[in-house]
Amino acid sequence: MTEVSVVICCYTADRWTDLGAAVASLGAQTVAPAEVIVVVDHNADLLQRATEAFTSDTVRVLANERTAGLSGARNTGFREAKGELVAFLDDDATADPWWLAELVAPYRDPAVAAVGGRAVPVWPGGTAPPWLPPELYWIVGCAYTGQPGELAEVRNIMGCAMSFRRAHLESLGGFAESVGRTAALPLGCEETELCIRLRRRVPGAKVLLQPAATVHHRVSADRTRRGYVRRRSWAEGLSKAAVARLVGAQDALSSERSYVRSVLPKAVLRELRAGNPSGAAGVFVATAAAGFGYVRGSARRPDPEAAAVPVYTVDVADAEWAGEADVLVRSGPVVLGKARRSTETGTLAALAPEQSRARPPRPAQLPRVSVVLATAGRPSDVRRCVASVLATGYPDLEVLVVDNTPGRPRAELLALAGDRVRLLHEPVPGASRARNLGAREATGDVLAFTDDDTIVDPGWLVELVAELAQPGTSCVTGLVEPLCLNTPAQVWFEAFGGFGKGYRRRTFTDDARNVLSPGRFGSGNNMAWHREAFLALDGFDERLGPGRRTHSGEDLDLYLRLVRSGGRIVYTPHALVRHEHRATEGELLRQLSGYGTGLTALYLLHATRRGGLRELASALPRGLPVLLGRRSTGASTPAFPRRLVAAQVRGTVSGPWALLRELIR
């Protein structure tokens, strides 16, 4: 039997009774869920109350660690889920006993990626307002006239009672946190955007509606007022405009066009014939409000401060896609790289044709590789990363997960241990210390490093090994692309520079021009070393990096030490990992401040080495703009807020004090 995790998101104590009923309904299912996860959206009092009331062997209560709002809460929930399937139930809905069984049954077809259920409204007073006909029940989050009456494939499912394969949620990066409902705004469409993105990214994926999977959704009295209907319809229009910016108007409005053309006119005629002009008026009001909301949302100028931002827009070389066409993939004004669209699958693939001839061949004998993954983060992220490493199919592989948290190793990570996965424990904080432990314990000739918030490409290890097999190469770094660009902070980080180092293969040796821009070498979340070369340098400097007061700089310091000792670094865009960037502005500002701190600290350490001070002095005039975090996006104005630069500068100023404290320690 396929295991299912059920996620319930809540944000207000006003629905406490409803929340209790929702949790209780899951205990009466004919097919019991493997676990129930209650996610509290940025409400400390509610979190404490729910923890005390619901926590048990099968129910966990978590705080939303991501962007405030329903999308962020759902993303928190599925990342902590253990089941192969993840179902979502609203906090003001109760599931019928057969809900989960009916929801799970269609997944016997491996092509089924998502299944939604039917929400039956529970009206205050027992009946719907006369001016709200069944065609408009979507306004209150319930099934409406116009939806299929039996199991059918649909564009998208409704959020009140839906489910997805967890693997798809992880590979897509979850719900777009730039759209969706918050406590203050009745927005929506986050599940619409996700379903469209799912079908684009997973060829042949089916999204199904199963009306037999029913829940009863309580409609609060405030949602039966005409003012709410107008606001909710207006917000729906704004949300549709946001989704159209993400996925294009054709997909975003495909169902709505047929709904407006065929379903709503029939509703108006029926209500007029029944002598209920208020029902016909309700259709006109809701349609007009949604239309005006869409126009208003579409008219908004793209702005780096906007809440809804495009994931990717594509400049197409051949608009008709005659044959395979090369395109530029952008996020706003920032070119992320070149891609090629396949006419067979419609998918985009990274493309660097000018580098194909320089790509080294796969070695005849593949060496043993040890992948070191140091973590103090969420176990769900670790599971996702480890699964992607194992999915590479590399024949001679071990994965060393180093739990860098105080006390005992975490039980969730102990469960990962197996034939090819070993768990180590380093209780002293510091990613450098944890990675060095992994390197010492490794049995492979090649050490590969990545972070717990990444997913590696299936060809990642083979590409790294092929480069390391070339004579004289000690270290290889690879391309890091965003896993998703769902929030403004994630887009800003890419515009600021991100982790990507371009689509050109490059070789680095000792060159004074690189002293003030060691980031050109690559990123520490995608690199591989000959184990002997790594150990000859004594590994990472444990005074630098995450978990220490210096926060970062450990990878760049190691690169500099390697090239100064006569080693060579190769950067290849063919070794690809996808990184999940920080989702909120606060997290991003702390990250950039930490980068500034680490950069100053590594330069101070470099100055203490033989010839280091002279190198820094000669490189400073040309490298000062890089040191201060200046970026060029090719646009007349920056594609990110100036406060990002200010955060990095503040971190740079604090670097000397941070390093001094580490030296004293």
matplotlib code that plots the C-alpha trace (Angstrom):
import matplotlib.pyplot as plt

x = [0.0, 1.3, 2.0, 0.3, 1.2, -1.6, -0.8, -3.2, -2.2, -3.6, -3.0, -5.7, -7.2, -10.6, -10.9, -9.8, -12.9, -12.7, -9.0, -9.8, -12.6, -10.2, -7.6, -10.2, -11.7, -8.3, -8.4, -11.6, -10.3, -10.8, -7.2, -5.2, -2.6, 1.0, 1.1, -0.7, 1.4, -0.2, 1.7, 1.0, 1.6, 3.6, 1.3, 3.3, 0.3, -1.5, 1.6, 1.9, -1.8, -1.8, 1.4, -0.1, -3.5, -2.6, 1.0, 0.9, 2.6, 0.8, 0.4, 3.2, 2.8, 5.3, 5.9, 6.0, 9.7, 9.1, 7.3, 4.1, 1.1, -0.5, 2.1, 4.9, 3.1, 2.3, 6.0, 7.1, 4.6, 5.6, 9.3, 8.8, 6.5, 7.7, 4.9, 5.3, 2.1, 1.3, -2.3, -3.5, -6.7, -7.9, -8.2, -11.9, -12.8, -13.6, -12.9, -15.4, -14.2, -13.5, -11.7, -8.2, -9.0, -10.6, -7.8, -5.1, -6.7, -5.9, -2.1, -2.1, -1.4, 2.3, 1.6, -0.8, 1.0, -1.8, -5.3, -7.9, -11.1, -14.5, -15.3, -19.0, -19.9, -21.4, -23.4, -24.2, -27.9, -27.9, -28.5, -26.5, -27.3, -29.7, -27.3, -24.5, -25.4, -23.5, -21.3, -19.7, -18.9, -15.3, -15.3, -15.7, -13.2, -15.8, -16.8, -18.8, -21.0, -18.9, -16.4, -16.5, -18.9, -16.7, -13.0, -11.4, -8.2, -8.2, -5.8, -5.7, -7.2, -8.5, -6.5, -9.0, -8.6, -5.7, -2.7, 0.6, 3.4, 6.1, 8.9, 7.2, 6.8, 10.4, 11.7, 9.5, 10.5, 6.9, 4.3, 5.2, 5.3, 4.9, 1.2, -1.4, -3.5, -2.2, -3.9, -4.7, -5.4, -7.8, -5.5, -5.3, -4.2, -1.0, -2.3, -3.2, 0.3, 1.9, -0.3, 0.6, 4.2, 4.0, 2.5, 5.1, 8.1, 7.0, 6.0, 2.9, 2.0, -1.8, -3.7, -7.0, -10.2, -11.8, -15.3, -15.8, -13.0, -15.3, -14.7, -17.1, -15.8, -17.3, -18.2, -17.9, -20.6, -18.2, -17.7, -21.4, -21.5, -21.6, -18.5, -16.4, -17.6, -16.4, -13.1, -12.5, -13.3, -11.1, -8.3, -8.8, -8.3, -5.1, -3.9, -4.7, -2.6, 0.3, 0.0, -0.1, 3.2, 4.7, 3.4, 1.8, -1.7, -2.6, -2.2, -3.2, -6.7, -7.4, -10.1, -11.5, -12.3, -14.5, -16.1, -17.0, -18.2, -20.4, -21.0, -21.8, -24.3, -26.3, -26.3, -27.6, -30.5, -31.4, -31.5, -33.6, -36.1, -36.3, -37.3, -34.0, -32.5, -30.1, -28.4, -27.9, -26.6, -24.1, -22.7, -22.2, -20.7, -18.2, -17.2, -16.7, -14.7, -12.4, -12.0, -11.1, -8.7, -7.0, -6.6, -5.2, -2.8, -1.7, -1.1, 1.5, 4.9, 7.6, 9.4, 12.1, 10.1, 6.9, 5.5, 4.7, 7.7, 8.3, 10.0, 11.4, 10.6, 12.0, 13.2, 12.5, 14.7, 12.0, 8.5, 7.0, 9.5, 10.3, 12.9, 15.0, 15.4, 18.0, 16.6, 17.7, 16.3, 15.8, 14.5, 13.4, 16.3, 18.8, 20.0, 20.3, 21.7, 21.1, 18.7, 17.3, 13.7, 13.0, 10.2, 9.4, 9.0, 8.7, 11.3, 14.2, 17.7, 20.8, 22.9, 26.5, 27.4, 30.7, 32.0, 31.0, 34.4, 36.3, 34.3, 36.6, 35.6, 34.2, 37.1, 37.2, 37.7, 35.5, 37.1, 35.4, 33.7, 32.8, 30.1, 30.4, 27.2, 27.6, 24.2, 22.6, 19.5, 16.1, 16.1, 13.7, 16.2, 18.9, 16.6, 15.9, 19.6, 20.7, 18.0, 19.3, 22.9, 21.9, 19.7, 22.8, 23.5, 27.2, 28.6, 31.2, 29.7, 29.4, 27.5, 28.7, 26.1, 27.8, 25.2, 26.6, 24.3, 25.0, 24.0, 23.2, 22.7, 19.2, 16.9, 15.6, 19.1, 19.9, 17.1, 19.1, 22.0, 22.3, 24.6, 25.8, 25.0, 27.0, 26.0, 28.8, 28.3, 30.3, 28.8, 31.1, 29.4, 31.1, 30.5, 34.3, 34.9, 32.1, 33.4, 36.9, 35.6, 33.8, 36.9, 39.0, 36.5, 36.0, 37.2, 37.0, 39.8, 37.5, 35.8, 32.6, 30.9, 27.4, 24.9, 21.7, 19.6, 20.5, 19.4, 22.2, 21.8, 21.9, 25.2, 26.8, 29.4, 30.4, 31.1, 33.1, 35.1, 35.8, 37.4, 39.4, 40.8, 42.6, 46.3, 47.2, 43.6, 43.2, 39.7, 36.6, 33.7, 30.4, 27.3, 24.8, 21.3, 18.3, 15.9, 13.0, 12.4, 9.2, 9.8, 11.3, 14.3, 15.2, 15.0, 17.1, 19.8, 20.1, 20.2, 22.8, 25.1, 23.8, 26.0, 26.1, 29.5, 28.3, 28.2, 31.9, 34.4, 37.4, 40.7, 42.3, 45.9, 47.9, 47.0, 47.1, 44.0, 41.9, 42.9, 40.0, 37.5, 38.0, 34.3, 35.1, 36.5, 33.1, 30.9, 31.5, 28.1, 29.3, 32.9, 35.1, 38.7, 41.4, 41.4, 45.2, 45.2, 42.5, 44.2, 47.6, 46.1, 44.7, 41.2, 39.0, 40.2, 37.9, 38.0, 35.9, 32.5, 28.9, 28.5, 31.4, 31.4, 32.9, 29.9, 31.5, 34.7, 35.9, 35.6, 37.1, 40.0, 40.7, 40.6, 43.2, 45.5, 45.3, 46.2, 49.0, 50.5, 50.6, 47.3, 44.7, 40.9, 38.6, 35.1, 32.6, 29.0, 28.2, 28.3, 25.0, 23.3, 20.2, 20.1, 17.1, 17.8, 16.7, 12.9, 12.6, 14.3, 15.4, 17.2, 18.8, 20.0, 21.6, 23.2, 24.7, 26.0, 27.6, 29.3, 30.8, 32.1, 33.7, 35.2, 37.0, 38.1, 39.6, 41.5, 43.0, 44.1, 45.5, 47.5, 49.3, 50.6, 53.9, 53.5, 49.8, 49.8, 51.8, 49.2, 46.3, 47.9, 48.6, 45.1, 43.1, 42.8, 41.1, 39.3, 37.7, 34.3, 34.1, 35.0, 32.2, 29.7, 29.0, 27.0, 26.1, 22.9, 23.0, 20.0, 19.9, 18.8, 19.7, 17.3, 17.6, 17.2, 20.2, 19.8, 21.3, 24.6, 24.4, 23.9, 27.1, 29.1, 28.0, 29.2, 32.5, 33.0, 32.4, 34.8, 38.0, 36.2, 34.6, 38.0, 39.6, 37.1, 37.7, 41.5, 41.0, 38.8]
y = [0.0, 3.4, 5.6, 9.0, 12.0, 14.5, 18.2, 20.6, 24.3, 26.8, 30.4, 31.6, 30.4, 31.6, 28.2, 26.1, 24.0, 23.4, 22.5, 19.9, 18.4, 18.2, 16.3, 14.0, 13.2, 11.9, 9.4, 7.9, 7.1, 3.6, 4.0, 5.5, 8.1, 7.3, 10.7, 13.9, 17.2, 20.3, 23.4, 26.7, 29.8, 32.3, 32.3, 31.4, 31.1, 28.9, 26.8, 26.2, 25.4, 23.0, 21.3, 20.6, 19.4, 17.3, 15.9, 12.1, 9.1, 9.9, 13.7, 16.3, 20.1, 22.3, 26.0, 27.4, 28.2, 29.8, 32.8, 33.7, 32.4, 29.2, 28.4, 28.7, 26.6, 23.9, 23.8, 23.4, 20.5, 18.5, 18.9, 17.2, 14.5, 10.9, 9.4, 8.7, 10.7, 14.0, 15.1, 18.5, 19.2, 22.7, 23.5, 24.3, 21.0, 17.5, 14.5, 11.7, 8.3, 7.2, 10.4, 9.1, 5.7, 7.4, 9.9, 7.2, 4.7, 6.5, 6.4, 2.8, 4.4, 5.5, 8.4, 10.0, 12.9, 14.6, 13.8, 16.2, 15.7, 17.3, 19.9, 20.1, 23.4, 23.5, 26.8, 28.8, 28.3, 25.3, 27.0, 29.1, 32.8, 33.2, 35.5, 32.9, 30.2, 26.8, 28.0, 30.5, 28.1, 28.3, 31.6, 29.8, 27.0, 24.4, 22.2, 24.2, 23.5, 23.1, 20.6, 16.9, 14.7, 11.6, 10.7, 12.9, 14.6, 18.3, 21.3, 21.8, 20.6, 22.7, 23.2, 22.2, 18.4, 17.6, 15.3, 14.9, 12.5, 13.8, 13.3, 15.7, 18.3, 18.0, 18.2, 21.2, 23.1, 23.1, 25.8, 29.2, 31.4, 34.5, 33.6, 32.2, 33.2, 35.0, 35.9, 39.3, 38.7, 36.2, 35.4, 32.0, 30.0, 28.5, 25.0, 26.1, 27.3, 24.2, 21.8, 23.7, 23.7, 20.0, 19.0, 21.1, 19.7, 16.0, 14.8, 12.6, 13.5, 13.3, 15.6, 14.0, 15.1, 12.4, 13.6, 10.5, 11.8, 14.2, 16.6, 19.0, 22.5, 24.9, 28.3, 31.0, 33.7, 36.5, 34.6, 34.7, 38.5, 40.3, 42.3, 39.2, 37.8, 41.0, 41.0, 37.3, 37.6, 40.7, 38.7, 35.8, 38.1, 39.4, 35.8, 34.7, 37.6, 36.5, 32.9, 34.2, 36.0, 32.7, 30.3, 32.3, 33.5, 30.5, 28.0, 30.2, 31.0, 27.9, 26.6, 30.0, 30.8, 27.8, 28.4, 32.0, 31.1, 28.1, 27.6, 31.2, 32.1, 29.0, 29.9, 33.4, 32.0, 29.4, 32.0, 34.4, 31.7, 30.6, 34.1, 34.7, 37.9, 38.2, 34.9, 36.3, 39.6, 37.6, 36.0, 39.4, 41.0, 38.1, 37.9, 41.7, 41.9, 39.0, 40.6, 44.0, 42.3, 40.4, 43.6, 45.5, 42.6, 42.4, 46.2, 46.1, 46.9, 44.2, 45.4, 43.8, 44.6, 43.0, 40.0, 38.1, 37.6, 35.6, 32.2, 32.2, 34.1, 32.8, 34.8, 32.4, 32.4, 30.7, 31.6, 28.6, 26.1, 24.7, 22.1, 22.5, 26.2, 27.9, 30.3, 32.6, 31.8, 34.9, 35.9, 39.5, 41.3, 38.7, 36.1, 32.8, 31.0, 29.3, 26.5, 24.3, 23.1, 19.6, 19.4, 15.9, 16.6, 20.4, 20.6, 23.0, 21.7, 23.7, 24.3, 25.3, 24.2, 26.0, 23.9, 20.4, 19.9, 20.6, 18.2, 15.3, 11.7, 9.5, 7.5, 3.8, 3.0, 4.9, 5.5, 5.1, 8.3, 9.5, 12.2, 14.2, 16.0, 18.0, 19.1, 21.0, 21.6, 20.0, 16.2, 16.4, 18.3, 15.8, 12.9, 14.7, 15.4, 11.9, 10.4, 12.5, 11.4, 7.7, 8.2, 9.1, 5.3, 5.8, 2.3, 2.7, 5.2, 6.0, 8.9, 10.2, 12.3, 14.3, 15.4, 18.7, 19.2, 19.0, 16.0, 12.7, 12.1, 12.8, 9.8, 11.0, 10.9, 7.5, 6.1, 7.0, 4.7, 1.7, -0.1, 3.0, 5.7, 6.2, 8.6, 10.4, 12.8, 16.0, 17.7, 20.8, 23.4, 24.2, 23.0, 22.9, 20.7, 18.3, 18.1, 17.4, 14.6, 13.2, 13.5, 11.6, 8.8, 8.5, 5.4, 6.9, 8.2, 11.1, 13.4, 15.2, 17.9, 19.3, 20.9, 19.6, 22.1, 20.9, 18.3, 16.8, 16.1, 12.4, 13.0, 15.0, 12.5, 11.2, 14.7, 15.6, 12.4, 12.9, 16.3, 15.0, 12.2, 14.9, 15.2, 18.0, 18.6, 18.6, 20.1, 20.4, 22.7, 22.8, 24.8, 25.6, 26.6, 27.6, 24.8, 27.3, 31.0, 31.2, 34.3, 37.7, 36.8, 33.9, 36.0, 38.8, 36.3, 35.2, 38.8, 39.6, 36.9, 33.6, 30.5, 30.0, 30.7, 30.7, 28.2, 28.2, 25.6, 27.3, 26.4, 28.2, 28.2, 30.6, 34.1, 37.3, 38.5, 35.9, 36.9, 39.4, 37.3, 33.7, 33.1, 32.7, 29.3, 27.9, 27.2, 24.8, 23.2, 21.6, 20.5, 17.4, 16.7, 14.1, 12.9, 13.2, 16.8, 17.7, 16.1, 17.6, 21.0, 19.9, 20.3, 23.3, 25.9, 25.3, 28.9, 29.7, 28.7, 28.1, 27.4, 29.7, 33.4, 34.0, 32.3, 31.6, 31.7, 28.2, 27.0, 30.1, 30.0, 26.4, 27.2, 30.0, 27.7, 25.1, 27.4, 29.0, 25.6, 24.9, 23.0, 23.4, 24.0, 23.2, 24.7, 22.7, 23.6, 20.0, 19.0, 20.4, 20.8, 22.7, 24.8, 26.0, 29.6, 31.4, 32.0, 35.2, 38.5, 38.2, 34.9, 36.4, 39.5, 37.3, 35.1, 38.0, 39.6, 36.3, 36.2, 39.6, 38.5, 35.4, 37.2, 39.7, 36.8, 34.8, 37.8, 38.5, 34.9, 35.1, 38.2, 36.2, 33.7, 34.1, 36.7, 37.0, 40.6, 41.7, 39.9, 41.7, 45.1, 44.7, 43.4, 45.8, 48.7, 46.5, 44.2, 46.7, 46.8, 43.0, 43.2, 45.6, 43.4, 45.5, 43.7, 44.4, 42.9, 44.5, 46.6, 50.4, 49.8, 46.9, 43.9, 43.7, 46.1, 48.2, 46.9, 43.6, 45.4, 47.2, 43.9, 42.5, 45.6, 45.4, 41.9, 42.9, 45.4, 42.9, 40.3, 41.3, 41.1, 37.7, 36.3, 37.6, 35.8, 32.6, 33.0, 33.5, 30.4]
z = [0.0, -1.0, 2.0, 2.1, 4.2, 4.8, 5.3, 6.9, 6.9, 9.4, 10.4, 12.8, 16.1, 14.8, 13.1, 16.0, 16.1, 12.4, 12.7, 15.3, 13.1, 10.1, 12.1, 13.6, 10.2, 9.1, 12.0, 10.6, 7.1, 5.6, 4.3, 7.2, 6.3, 7.2, 9.1, 9.5, 9.4, 10.7, 9.5, 11.4, 9.4, 11.5, 14.5, 17.7, 20.0, 17.6, 17.1, 20.9, 21.2, 18.3, 19.4, 22.8, 21.4, 18.4, 18.7, 18.7, 17.1, 13.8, 14.0, 13.8, 14.3, 12.5, 12.1, 8.5, 8.0, 4.6, 3.2, 5.1, 3.2, 2.1, -0.5, 1.9, 4.5, 2.0, 0.9, 4.5, 4.9, 1.9, 2.6, 5.9, 4.6, 4.5, 2.3, -1.4, -1.9, -0.2, 0.2, 1.3, 3.3, 4.3, 8.0, 7.6, 5.8, 7.0, 4.9, 4.3, 5.5, 1.9, 0.8, 1.0, -0.5, -3.6, -3.8, -3.8, -6.2, -9.5, -8.6, -9.8, -13.1, -12.9, -15.3, -12.7, -11.1, -9.1, -8.1, -6.7, -4.8, -4.6, -1.9, -0.9, 0.7, 4.2, 4.3, 7.4, 7.9, 5.5, 2.2, -0.2, -0.7, -3.7, -5.5, -5.5, -8.1, -8.1, -11.0, -8.6, -5.7, -6.7, -4.9, -1.6, -2.5, -3.4, -6.4, -8.9, -11.9, -15.0, -13.4, -14.5, -12.6, -12.8, -12.9, -15.6, -16.6, -15.9, -16.3, -12.5, -9.2, -6.3, -3.2, -0.6, -1.1, -3.5, -3.7, -5.6, -5.9, -3.5, -6.0, -8.4, -5.7, -4.8, -8.4, -9.2, -6.0, -4.7, -4.9, -6.2, -3.1, -5.3, -5.8, -3.4, -0.3, 2.7, 6.0, 4.6, 0.9, -0.6, -3.6, -5.1, -8.2, -6.6, -7.4, -10.9, -11.6, -10.1, -12.2, -15.4, -14.5, -13.7, -17.0, -18.8, -17.0, -16.8, -20.3, -20.2, -16.6, -15.8, -13.5, -12.5, -10.8, -8.7, -7.6, -5.5, -3.1, -1.2, 1.7, 3.4, 3.3, 5.9, 4.4, 7.0, 7.2, 6.0, 2.8, 2.0, 1.8, -1.5, -0.6, -0.1, -3.5, -5.2, -3.4, -4.0, -7.7, -8.0, -6.3, -8.6, -11.6, -10.0, -9.3, -12.9, -14.2, -11.9, -13.2, -16.8, -16.2, -14.9, -17.5, -20.3, -20.9, -23.2, -20.4, -17.6, -19.1, -21.1, -18.8, -18.0, -21.6, -22.1, -18.6, -19.6, -23.1, -22.2, -18.5, -17.3, -20.0, -19.2, -15.5, -16.3, -18.4, -15.8, -13.0, -15.0, -16.0, -12.3, -11.3, -9.5, -11.0, -8.1, -9.2, -12.7, -11.2, -9.1, -12.2, -13.8, -10.7, -10.2, -13.9, -14.1, -10.9, -12.0, -15.4, -14.0, -11.6, -14.4, -16.4, -13.4, -12.7, -16.3, -16.4, -13.6, -14.8, -14.1, -10.9, -8.8, -5.7, -7.0, -5.2, -8.4, -10.6, -13.8, -13.3, -16.9, -20.0, -23.3, -26.3, -29.1, -32.2, -34.3, -33.2, -35.0, -33.4, -36.9, -35.9, -32.8, -31.9, -29.7, -27.2, -24.4, -21.0, -18.9, -15.5, -16.0, -17.6, -16.5, -19.1, -17.3, -20.3, -23.6, -24.1, -26.9, -27.2, -28.4, -30.9, -29.6, -25.9, -25.8, -23.0, -22.7, -22.2, -21.3, -24.3, -24.8, -28.3, -28.5, -25.6, -27.0, -28.7, -25.5, -23.4, -22.3, -23.0, -20.3, -18.8, -19.6, -15.9, -13.5, -10.1, -6.8, -5.7, -2.2, -2.1, 1.1, 2.3, 5.4, 6.9, 9.7, 7.8, 7.3, 7.0, 4.1, 2.1, 2.9, 1.7, -1.5, -2.2, -1.3, -3.6, -6.5, -5.9, -5.8, -8.9, -10.9, -11.2, -10.8, -10.4, -7.6, -5.2, -1.5, 0.1, 3.4, 5.2, 8.0, 10.6, 11.9, 14.9, 18.6, 20.7, 19.1, 15.3, 14.2, 13.9, 10.5, 9.1, 10.7, 8.6, 5.4, 6.2, 3.9, 1.5, -0.2, 2.4, 5.7, 8.4, 10.3, 13.2, 13.9, 17.0, 16.8, 14.5, 11.3, 7.7, 7.1, 10.0, 9.0, 5.4, 6.5, 8.7, 5.6, 3.5, 6.1, 6.4, 2.6, 0.7, -2.8, -4.9, -5.8, -3.3, -4.5, -2.5, -2.6, -0.2, 1.3, -0.5, -4.0, -6.5, -8.7, -12.4, -13.4, -15.3, -12.5, -11.2, -14.7, -15.9, -12.8, -13.1, -16.8, -16.1, -13.2, -15.4, -17.5, -16.6, -14.2, -13.0, -9.2, -8.8, -10.9, -10.3, -12.2, -13.1, -10.4, -11.6, -9.6, -8.7, -8.8, -9.0, -7.1, -4.9, -5.4, -3.2, -5.4, -8.5, -6.9, -5.9, -9.5, -10.7, -8.0, -9.5, -8.1, -8.1, -11.9, -13.5, -17.1, -20.0, -21.0, -19.9, -18.3, -16.8, -13.9, -12.7, -10.5, -11.8, -9.7, -11.6, -9.8, -6.3, -5.7, -7.7, -6.5, -7.1, -10.8, -9.9, -9.0, -6.0, -3.1, -3.6, -6.8, -6.8, -6.9, -5.9, -6.2, -2.6, -2.4, -3.6, -1.1, 1.9, 0.8, 1.5, 4.8, 3.5, 4.4, 6.8, 9.8, 10.8, 7.8, 6.5, 7.7, 11.4, 12.3, 12.9, 9.5, 7.8, 4.4, 2.3, 3.0, -0.6, -2.2, 0.3, -0.7, -4.4, -3.9, -1.9, -4.6, -7.6, -5.5, -4.9, -8.6, -9.0, -11.7, -11.4, -14.3, -14.5, -16.6, -17.3, -18.0, -14.4, -13.2, -9.8, -9.1, -5.9, -4.0, -3.2, 0.0, -0.3, 1.8, 1.7, 5.4, 4.6, 1.5, 3.3, 6.0, 3.4, 1.5, 4.7, 5.6, 2.1, 2.8, 6.2, 4.8, 1.9, 4.2, 6.5, 3.7, 2.3, 5.8, 6.0, 2.5, 3.5, 6.2, 3.7, 1.9, -0.9, -0.2, 1.0, -2.1, -4.4, -2.7, -2.9, -6.7, -7.4, -5.2, -7.7, -10.4, -8.0, -5.6, -7.4, -7.2, -3.5, -2.8, -4.6, -7.7, -10.3, -13.9, -15.3, -18.6, -17.7, -17.1, -13.5, -11.2, -11.3, -7.5, -4.5, -3.5, 0.0, -1.1, -1.9, 1.4, 3.3, 1.7, 2.5, 6.1, 6.3, 4.7, 7.4, 10.1, 8.7, 10.6, 14.0, 13.0, 12.0, 15.2, 17.3, 15.4, 15.9, 19.6, 19.8]

ax = plt.figure().add_subplot(projection="3d")
ax.plot(x, y, z, "-o")
ax.set_aspect("equal")
plt.show()
